[in-house]
Amino acid sequence: MQEVQLIIWDEAPMTQKYAFEALDKTLRDILGFQKPEKREQIFGGMTVLLGGDFRQILPVIPKGKRPDVVQACINRSELWKHCNVFTLTRSMRVNEYYPNGEIDNQKQDFNQWVLSVGNGIVPAKAKDGEDEPSWIQIPEQFIINSSDSPIEAIVAETYPNFIERQHDEEYLKERAILTPRNDDVDEINTYMFKKLTGKSVTYNSADEVCKASTECLDQQQLYPTEFLNTLNFSGMPPHALCLKKELPIMLLRNVNPTKGLCNGTRLIITELGEFFIHAKILTGSHVGDNVLIHRIITTSNQSKWPFVLKRRQYPVKPCYAMTINKSQRQSLNYVGLYLPNPVFSHGQLYVALSRVTNPAGLKILMTEEADPEFKNCTRNIVYKETFNNLL
Ligand SMILES: Nc1ncnc2c1ncn2[C@@H]1O[C@H](COP(=O)(O)OP(=O)(O)OP(=O)(O)O)[C@@H](O)[C@H]1O
């Protein structure tokens, strides 16, 4: 068997420190079995490469307050003092160099502005009753003027000529609408789904209560299937999943990472079968591959209900629009940032602004503020204390 030499863990800042601590203990245990000195070494002497940007989304702690989030990060773990930090200095996504080596000033300014947003150093104002100034001015060039039908406006801006180009893979692949909340994502996807031509097929899930999660024996009476079908959880497909051929979808689980089918991979549906969805991969390392997706059992892990729901369904969701959190790792040529409500957690504005490969491809639609002092302003939340011990 080949020996593992290196473990690479991407997006480390959004993983709770306990996961790394568990990995540390496990590796010490396994590798120390034959060589006892490895028990004394960090990660059992294995090299672990953590990648990530603390300006981006931090661990999600349900109902957690700011200190809970900051304390859950890897740089608040005992392990951190054993880490060497290497800093990347050049943005490869928005390449500010012309082929002849000269600098494109517009792109350089954009990169610096996005970094300042991420570092929380763009001048900000506070509204009445707020402790911390967090409202920043968005440059005029990115603004879409708000209209009576904001969804129509953001769709028209991000997906121009959608009726003619709705089947064009390149067109679909290079753009997305980003927004902070799942209900806005669903509203935009439903609006665009109706515009997509072709027959809609609805796949209903099989739902049940996970028996190990509750002591109640009479589950069928307390939680009938009809009730379970009405429940929706973020990151879980709905009971009634409506799909059409040529709809862009996103995977909600790691289905088969070696084949490029990871949580967040975008695909386009090529055929809707009875037991499989045929799809073509649009993003990641296996672009262009034709794959089959089958139903899997997903469970609700953070639920307000006193039970865990088991849902057997295709782990996919339409992705004309996606949440900002889900867009992390994506690179897009055109981004429509829809902010009917401002962002609500650290790094979300930075992640949204830094998805785009060219400043010309970024458009932002915000709800118009009644107070003229806050015209074209939106909230930028940065937990600066997270950066304290990075270098
Ligand atoms: N060495 C390189 N040469 C050319 N392009 C590159 C290089 N490295 C990265 N890129 C391009 O830059 C973009 C961002 O790369 P990548 O997704 O690896 O960055 P990242 O730091 O993980 O991004 P993020 O964490 O913000 O999602 C991609 O479009 C990628 O193709």
The ligand as a Tripos MOL2 file, in Angstrom:
@<TRIPOS>MOLECULE
LIG
   31    33     1     0     0
SMALL
NO_CHARGES

@<TRIPOS>ATOM
      1 N1         -0.9510   29.6650  -11.3290 N.pl3     1 LIG1
      2 C1         -2.0520   30.0460  -11.9380 C.ar      1 LIG1
      3 N2         -2.0360   30.4740  -13.2030 N.ar      1 LIG1
      4 C2         -3.1310   30.9000  -13.8370 C.ar      1 LIG1
      5 N3         -4.3600   30.9480  -13.2770 N.ar      1 LIG1
      6 C3         -4.4450   30.5280  -12.0030 C.ar      1 LIG1
      7 C4         -3.3100   30.0620  -11.2660 C.ar      1 LIG1
      8 N4         -3.7340   29.7500  -10.0190 N.ar      1 LIG1
      9 C5         -5.0500   29.9990   -9.9790 C.ar      1 LIG1
     10 N5         -5.4970   30.4620  -11.1660 N.ar      1 LIG1
     11 C6         -6.8670   30.8360  -11.5150 C.3       1 LIG1
     12 O1         -7.3300   31.7440  -10.5200 O.3       1 LIG1
     13 C7         -8.6510   31.4340  -10.1310 C.3       1 LIG1
     14 C8         -8.7330   31.2020   -8.6530 C.3       1 LIG1
     15 O2         -7.9850   30.0450   -8.3120 O.3       1 LIG1
     16 P1         -8.3580   29.1360   -7.0930 P.3       1 LIG1
     17 O3         -9.8210   28.8000   -7.1400 O.co2     1 LIG1
     18 O4         -7.3640   28.0410   -6.9940 O.co2     1 LIG1
     19 O5         -8.0840   30.1630   -5.9150 O.3       1 LIG1
     20 P2         -8.5450   30.1420   -4.4250 P.3       1 LIG1
     21 O6         -7.5450   30.9130   -3.6550 O.co2     1 LIG1
     22 O7         -8.8650   28.7490   -3.9830 O.co2     1 LIG1
     23 O8         -9.8830   30.9840   -4.4950 O.3       1 LIG1
     24 P3        -11.0050   31.2190   -3.4120 P.3       1 LIG1
     25 O9        -10.5490   30.6520   -2.1090 O.co2     1 LIG1
     26 O10       -11.1460   32.7160   -3.3740 O.co2     1 LIG1
     27 O11       -12.2110   30.5650   -3.9840 O.co2     1 LIG1
     28 C9         -9.0770   30.2360  -10.9480 C.3       1 LIG1
     29 O12        -9.8300   30.7240  -12.0400 O.3       1 LIG1
     30 C10        -7.7680   29.6280  -11.4090 C.3       1 LIG1
     31 O13        -7.9190   29.0200  -12.6740 O.3       1 LIG1
@<TRIPOS>BOND
     1     1     2 1
     2     2     3 ar
     3     2     7 ar
     4     3     4 ar
     5     4     5 ar
     6     5     6 ar
     7     6     7 ar
     8     6    10 ar
     9     7     8 ar
    10     8     9 ar
    11     9    10 ar
    12    10    11 1
    13    11    12 1
    14    11    30 1
    15    12    13 1
    16    13    14 1
    17    13    28 1
    18    14    15 1
    19    15    16 1
    20    16    17 2
    21    16    18 1
    22    16    19 1
    23    19    20 1
    24    20    21 2
    25    20    22 1
    26    20    23 1
    27    23    24 1
    28    24    25 2
    29    24    26 1
    30    24    27 1
    31    28    29 1
    32    28    30 1
    33    30    31 1
@<TRIPOS>SUBSTRUCTURE
     1 LIG1         1 GROUP 0 **** ****
